[in-house]
Amino acid sequence: MVQQMIQAVLALIQKIIADPAYHDYLAILKGARNGLVYGAKVRFPHALVMSLLFSRADWRTKAQHIATATATHAINLAKFVSIYKTMLLVQKKSRKDKRQDSLDSFIAGLVGGYVVFGDRTAINEQIVLYVCSRVVASFIPRDVAELPSSTPGKVTPLRPNPRHFSLFAALCWGAVMFLFQDREETLQSGMHKSMVYLYRDSERWNSLRTLFWHNK
């Protein structure tokens, strides 16, 4: 009897999953799941490396920081995907023709970005700056010699034109080094720590050991 009930429930669940009428709603759940997985995959190695390189705390504190950073990134990304997909669905359902408008993604992104990433924390700032850099870089002229993939459902991003990318790279590095020298307080904290390690800590040593192994 119990086994039959379980099989009936599983069959009902499978029927719902396969029903196109529920696709948009289930896509929100799948998006949240993918946000959790991707966020954890991206943040864990970053938090691990940054803790090993720059933190002088004990191992227990380091482990807690890594776990907290990983969970925060994963949960925030899951929340954003959920809000974004929900907003798309709401806008789509609000129209008589049930079609998606070209501005829907922008509006959904605005709402999700404000709700999830509007709170200025170290992790949110890193994510927002990463997204911002990708938005800015998207304006670099693309190499028209490459053609997008003709495979349905698959898009091959065009690479930046090499000459324009060289100018973009030079401008970015010139600007960030100027900021580090004259306005370092405006730099994101993680990047500032990295730049201090590279450009200032390398100016100080008092022995062969501190020259090649530990900073003074």
C-alpha angles and dihedrals in degrees: 000000000000091000091052091051091050091049091049092051091048090049090051091049091049090049091053092047092052094045111102089211090072097041098101092048095047089047087066091056092045090048091053090049092050090047091056093048097044094044091052093047092051100041102040098065091040093051091044094052094043091050093049093047104040111015120091094185124118120273094259092055090046091051091049091050092050092048093047094047092047094048093046094051093045095047094045092051091048090050092049094050090048094050092043094052092042091053091049090052093047092051091046093050091048091066125080093225092047091225129142117248123218092242094051093088092050093050093045090049091050092053095044093045093050096045099042107026101025092092106088105232127146093256095044090049091053092050094046092048090049091052091045092053090052092049092051092045090053089072092063107109110260127232102260091195088078120075126208117251114273091211109118112252094011125102123190108204114230114241120237117266105266096232094048091044090054090055091046091051092049092049093048095049094043090051096046093048090050090051092048091052100042109014106024093148088072095059123100109264097240093050091045091055091050092050093048089053092049103040108023106029087052089064095064132070138130104188143019088265095056091041095060107016121020129027116243 
